[in-house]
Each structure stands twice: as C-alpha cells, then as structure tokens.
Amino acid sequence: MNPASLLVFDVLLLLSIVGLAWASLATTDVRRSVILFIAFGLVLAVAWGRLLAPDVALAEAAIGAGLSGALLLAAAHRQPRLLTPESTNAPRNHGAAGAGVVLRWAVTLLCTALAGTLAWALLHVFSSTPHDMLPGAISANLAASGVSNPVTAVLLNFRAYDTLLELAVLLTAVLGIFALGQATPGYQPAGPVFDGLVRWLVPVLILTAGYLLWVGAHAPGGAFQAGAMLAAAGVVLRLAGRTDTGLPEGFVLRIVMAAGVGVFLLVGLALLLLGRPFLGYPPAWAGALILLIETAAMLSIAATLLLAFLGGQPESTGVKAAADRQREEISRC
Amino acid sequence: MINIMSAILILAGVFFYLAGSIGLLRLPDLYSRLHALTKADNLGLGLLAAGLSLHSQDLFIMLKLLLVWLAVLAASATSAHLIARQARRQETGS
C-alpha cells in the first residue's frame, strides 16, 4: 500500500479517536457516554494494530473496550438516578452551581497538567535514549527466555517483577470487591434467541481463552487476553440470566483468586532456594515455568474481572438454590 | 487475477458497508435502521472476509476469517433481535 493512502487512514483514525473521546466526555447521558467509550476503545485497538502492537490491541479490545464497557454499563444500570441528565444538571441553588464549575475547572486543569507532564516525560525519554537499544537487548536475549514472542518474554521473564506486582494489584482490587458484600442479584432469564447464542458462544470463548494462553509463547496473546476471554464467558452467562457463572465457590474460589500471585511467588522463591536470582529462570525450564505462571495468572485474572462484574461476593450454593426455587415459583404463578 | 478478484470482493464489501451506514443515518425508524445495518453489514463483512482470504492464500487465515464472520453474524443477529424486542416492549408498554 502506498504511504499517501495510509496517511489518510491514520489521520481518519486519529480524528475518530479524539472525536469519540470528546463525545464520550461531553455527553451528560451516562449510558450514551459508556457506549461512546466502548466505540473509543475499539477504534483505539485498531490504532494499536496500526502501530504493529497486536498484543496491546488484543488487550485493549478485550479489556479496555469489552469488559470495561460491560462493567460501566452494569454500573450505569444500577444507578438509574444518574441516567437522567436533568437530575445531575439542574442546580438547586447558585452556590452549588458555582462550586460545580470551580470543581470542573480544577479537574480540567489537573488533567491538563498531568497530561503535559506525561508528554514531557515521554519526550525526554525518547530524546535521551537511543531508539533501538531496548529492542536490540530483547532480541539478543530472546533465545534464553523460553518463549519466542518478545512481548511475553518481557512480561513474564525479563520484567517478570512488574507483572507480579500487576497481579498483586488485581488481588488487592478483588479483596476490595469482596469487601462490598454480597453480589447484586442476576438478570432475568434470556429469551430463546439470546440463550441459543450463549449455548455455543460460551464454549467458543473458553476455547479461545485456551488458544490465546498457549499461543502467547510465540505469537500475540497471553494470560491477560486469555483471562479477559474467560471472564467474558462468565459475563455472557450472567447477562443471559444464569445463576451459575462458572466461578468456583468458597475456599476454591479464594485459591483461584490468589493463584496468579501465589504461583508467581512460589516459583520465584523456589528459584531463590536453588541459588538463582528471584524469578531468574534457568533457560531450559523457562518455557514450562512461564506457561505454569501464565495459566495460574489467567485463572486469577478471569476470576477478578468476573467478580468485578458481579460487584461483590458471589452467592453460595444454598442461596442460589433458594433463588432458583423462588424464580420457579414466580414463573409458575 | 486473484488480486483483482479479491479487490472486487473487498470493494463490494465496502459498498454494502456504505449502504448500511447511509441506511442507519437516513431511514426513518428504529426497525428499518436495524434492518439496514445488520443485513447490509453482515453481507459487507462476508464479502470483505472472502476478499481478504483470497488475498491471504493461507488456509489457516481463511478459516479464522470464516470464524470471525460467523461469530459476527450470530452476534449481530442476536443483538438486533434484542434491541428490536426491547423497543417493541417499550412501545406496547408491557
């Protein structure tokens, strides 16, 4: 393809990203804003693809647009008060309106300052370090990393520390979700058409998660994308009104939630005992260890994202059975 | 020859997308807009996928594109049904 047509495509892409971001922020209707945000995430994923970063594109589409969109829609659904623009817009008195304007401008200024600092830092980094230094170092050591996908090599081997801490952040988040108490009740059972889709979509999603996990070693994919797919299967089941979203219960659920950090730490500590640096895999074992850590991480990520969508601790089996009985009785009446 | 055929398929796909988008903007009510969008875009995506799989000349990529098309077909048909049902429920007020 010639550069001129690609330039046109890039400019259109940039304009739609900025336009969608603006439209999403400018609207006072929460639901419209969320839907525009989902569209924004999808176009952003295309932009990542255009930058030859398919791993980021996959993560953005699955987590940024898909699951975050579902989360935000569910949150908007639970707060019907916010859905009407009048109630949030109409000021009760002039003092409150003045405070609102001041707050809005303060937030805008703060965001601008933050964006400016980030842009300055980025510019500084790009101008001070040679561009090909890091990619060169990665490709020189790729053979010893146990995988052939450079992104996975960085995330799970060269900078495994960062990923461990990311998983710890997720674990902290899920503990916060558990502190919210019981999950909100589910949705109405779906009609035959949606139910038919769910019946074959959920197995395909689980299969795709397994594929993404496995393929992450040598092509775009990995634990985060696979975990998002697995969580999406649960979200779809939940939306279709099933009480069982595939999450384990009680102690097993707690183990699954902590598995990502736990396996990561165990591998790191075992390596320390063997006299190697923390998370410094021996090259012969690196591939297998990375797959082990990624499998545990996928399960933890999926459980965390799904629990975030449920919005609290899932109901226990007893409560679930009671809810099912109640629903049957209602449908019989 | 294959390149020309794939270009024709892709252009035909783009035409249907354009038609669907114009329909979305110009048609008077929700049901006809849904009709234009889902029907035309599904066909457009099918033609696009066919054109791209001819262009790739790789069986694995062809199968993946076919899977993408089938998944979008099912998802868009279902979401169109859900949107239309919801709109009808609101209309009849039940």
Chai-1 contact restraints between the chains, C-beta under 6 A:
chainA,res_idxA,chainB,res_idxB,connection_type,confidence,min_distance_angstrom,max_distance_angstrom,comment,restraint_id
A,V193,B,T78,contact,1.0,0.0,6.0,A-B,restraint_1
A,V193,B,H81,contact,1.0,0.0,6.0,A-B,restraint_2
A,F194,B,T78,contact,1.0,0.0,6.0,A-B,restraint_3
A,L197,B,A74,contact,1.0,0.0,6.0,A-B,restraint_4
A,L197,B,T78,contact,1.0,0.0,6.0,A-B,restraint_5
